[in-house]
């Protein structure tokens, strides 16, 4: 009889596949599965869970009855916004600021920046659904004009007549004094029950009106769809006897109760990829590696993040789809449209491009045999010998080499006057360049030397391309976790619960009232404690981190500086200022004598979740030679030719095994390409380390 609440399950929904990972907390064993996203997401998840249950000898109900936690990373919010399939949303804002949301910071999408015929994007909320109300609060939080109730009555009638489904409320300076926003919110909840409402004072109570209005609007736009999805999934799990804790991954890589996420779904932007750095730290730190660059190449996108001294870099700004600027705490993940499903195409000037459009899971790459003849990176990988057509996803899907060949021949080779193999090499080279550039963006362009970092690789397609990316950047070590294909699902299982709170200050450091700062600290901490108590986190598992957003007077952007709880007294201000100077100098190359301003006081309230142990495995008794299962012709750029290459069974390799390149290592869910002049070693934890030569 299995012990109750024995299992933990991580679910990461991507653009092409759903990754699932089950950890048995009693035996520390792990079981994984990938499901193609070719139908309703909830149905796909349940099918994947049913498959996991079968692999451990359970029914779905039996497994879920014994499951303590389900951790869920989701692309639901991002997809709703990018596909523009959100709710019919209205915006209520201060009179005189009706057009503010449509300003879009005066910029266009990056890909259209030089296209004079392409204007700015259509706003998610059209002007006829932006309703101004009379009121005014000044920059110190004082009420200059009371809220006009007659404007609210008129707005209510318009919302009803136009069948609005969701409303964002963002009034000028409400972050200092939310009294009018609260009044508008209460009026709407009473008059229009059932309406989804997103108030800026709850979501983003900070200075910066454009980011605040946009964050609130996008939250309202995506809200109803995300709420519907999370409720449907939670109900489906409950009907199958799941009585454990269901937690959703947020943009900062932490976990939260679905009820909190349903109020602020915008906090789940880049939910899945935010777990990558957490998983990377979990894999690398037991090996004494603290500085890593994590990459995750799936079917649709390529996600990159940098971890320095064991801490992932954080950001407080994002541009969803490259244009909708929002502000919220998030793991700094840089994403480009480069995945296995990225489509190769010829531009109007005869140049070959790869991505950002993806074939997704349905119809998917041409070699999937679902009717598409658009060539993708996966098709090129198959032509070059990297993939085994009979062992894709462990044999669950058979790839068709003839369809891949035909797609590349008709769409790329013949129009460009090239042969098919040369065209496939070009597709892979361009995709690799796009990914190398993304890695440089988070490292070289921030003054970081990538050669000092270890590349930690994730995603089903990542290990195929990782060694070449590392070589381009002269990175010497590539670490590929044994569960690299479901990396973010692993990251969700080992993340802590987290809630972020902020209070705007906007004061010179020399004029700070430290009694007031201590009051703010205590108020924010009380709010965090309330939430953690509701989530059942015991006192001994709670911890808090504090920071101030600081800048030189006159600057536009702030730097977040960590502050200890005990440093809320005047005598600590010089050391805090020096900490800011040093961080500014490290980021921008100089320090200034200008006055320092404190803009925001931030608190992160955490609930610690027990992590599975990571213990070394027994070493191999034999060499890796016995794990060779085939030979096939594989193209290597280093040799500029195809060469007969040994193919190893990656799932049977043991710690201590060493494989010289060139070689291919096949796992059930991914393939590792080992270039010449390199060696792959199986680490003591069962992961793979490629040490690159040349």
Buried (B, 14 or more C-beta within 10 A) or exposed (E): EBEEBBBBBBBBBBBBBBBBBBBBBEEEEBBBBBBBBBEEBBEBBBBBBBBBBBEBEBEBBBBBBBBBBBBBBBBBBBBBBBEEEBBBBBBBBBBEBBEBBBEBEEBBBEEBEEEEEEEBBEBBBEEEBBBBBBBBBEEEBEBEEEBBEEBBEEBBEBBEEEEBBBBBBBBBBBBBBBBBBBBBBEBBEEBBEEBBBBBBBBBBBBBBBBBBBBBBBBBBBBBBBBBEBBEBBBEBBEEBBBEBBBBBBBBBBBBBBBEBBBBBBBBBBBBBBBBBBBBBBBBBBBBEBBBBBBBBBBBBBBBBBBBBEEEBBBBBBBBBEBBBBBBBBBBBBBBBBBBBBBBBBEEEEEEBBBBBBBBBBBBBBBBBBBEBBBBBBBBBBBBBBBBBBEBBBEEBBBBBBEBBBBBBBBBBBEEBEBEBBBBBBBBBBBBBBBBBBBBBBBBEEBEBEBEEBBBBBBBBBBBBBBBBBBBBBEBBBBBBBBBBBBBBBBBBBBBBBBBBBBBBBBBEBEEBEBEBBEEBBEBBBEBBBEBBEEBEBEEEBBEBBBBBBBBBEEBEEBBBBBBEEEBBEEEBBEEBBEBBBEBBEEEEEEBBEEEBBBBBBBBBBBBEBEBBEBEEBEEBEEEBEBBEBEEEEBBBBBEEEBEEBBBBBBEEBBBBBBBBBBBBBBBBBBBBBBBBEBBBBBBBBBBBBBEBEE
